[in-house]
Amino acid sequence: MNHLTKTQSLVSWLCQIGVAVILLQTLFFKFTGAEESVYIFSTLGAEPWGRLGSGVIELIASILLLAPATAPFGALLTMGVMAGAIVSHLTILGIEIKGDGGLLFGLALTAFAGSAVVLAIRRGQLPIVGRYFEMA
């Protein structure tokens, strides 16, 4: 495992918490079947299982992000889910959803970028990558 400087640790924690908050606040809408969530996943042809499944994955990613030992795994999981969201916005949904001014798209970009920062900082914690850094 790599040892983080105070600055790296602070930046990582700020990103981990920020991304987890983004993911967790959207869960309410996904799990309660809010109009916007149902619209999104209906448009994608994945209602209700895509909505509920992505909510479960985002909950798991949030939990992983909030534990230092599993943060890079949460970051990887988040990046995967957000990549799907970003591609869906760019190819099917559009940037703006039901007059949100692009908020959901912006949150997806922010969560992806924040997770990329966490992954870059904590990459030494990943088993294969960590072994490479120990050998170097």
N, C-alpha and C positions, 0 to 999 in steps of 0.2 A: 504494500500500500504506500502511496506517495504521501509525503508530509506537506501540508499546505502552509503557506505563509499566512499571517493574520489578514492581509489584504485579500488573498485568494479565498480564505475561509469566509470573510465578510461578503464578498461579491457572490460567492456560491450560495450562501444562506439567503441573501436578498433575492437572488434569482429563484432558488428552490421555493421559498415562501411565496413569492409573487406568482410563479407558475401554478403552484398548488392552489392558491386563492382563485385564480382564473378558472382552473378546472373544477374546483369544488362549488363555485357559485353557479356554474352552468348545470350542475347536477339536479338542482331543484327543478329547473325547467324541463330537463329530460325525463326525470322520474315522475313528474306530475302531469306530463302530457300537455305542456303549455302549447298554445297555438303556434308559435314560431317554430318550436322543435318538431311538432307534428308536420307542419308545412315543409320544413327542410327534408325530413326523412321520407315523407310522401313523395316529394319531388325526386328524391334519389331512388325511389322504389324500395326503400328499406324500412318502412314503418310497419309495426312498432319495434321489431327485433333489432334493427340497426340503431335506433335511438336508445333502447335499453342496453344493448350490448356495448355501445360506445360509452354510455354512462358508467357501466361497471368497469370497463377498462380505464376510464379517466379516474374513477375512484381509487383503483389499485395504483395507478401512476402517482396520484396525489400522496397516498400513504408511503409509497416507496421514496418519493422526493423528500418527505419530511424526516426520514431517518438517514443520517450521514452514511451509514454502511451500504445502503441500497439506493442512494440518490442517483448514481449514474445509470442504474437500471430504470429508475423512474423517468429519468431524462430521455433515455432511448425510447421507452414506451410512449412517452408524450410526443416525441418527435415523429414517431410513426403515425400516431393518431392525428396529429396536427398536419402532417404532410397530406394525409387523406382529406382532411377538411379544406386545406388550401387548394388542392387540386380540384375538389368538388366545387369550390367557389369559382375557380377560374374557368372550369369547363361546363358546368351545369347550372349552378345556382346564381352566379353573378356575385359581384362584390357586395352589393347592397341587398339585404333581405328584409322585405316588408317595411321599408322605410327606416332601417336602422342606421343609415348613413355609413355603412361599411363597418360598424362596430364589431360584429362577430368575426368578420374577416381579419380585422385588426387584432382582435384578441388571439386568433389562431396564429397569426404571424408573431405576435409578442410571446406567446407560449412556446412556439417553436424556437425562436431566437434565445429566449431565456434558458430553455433546455439545452440548446447547443453550448451556451456558456458553461452551464453546470457540467456537461459532459466533457468539455475541453479542460476544465479545471480538475475534475475528479477522474479523468481517464485512467490514471494509474491504479484506480480501485477495481477496474474491470479485470477479470482473471487473466485473459490472454494478453491484453495490453500491459497490465501490471507486471507480468513476468518479463515482458520485453524490456520494460524500463529498469527492472532489477538487474537484468543481464547487461544492459548498456553501461 
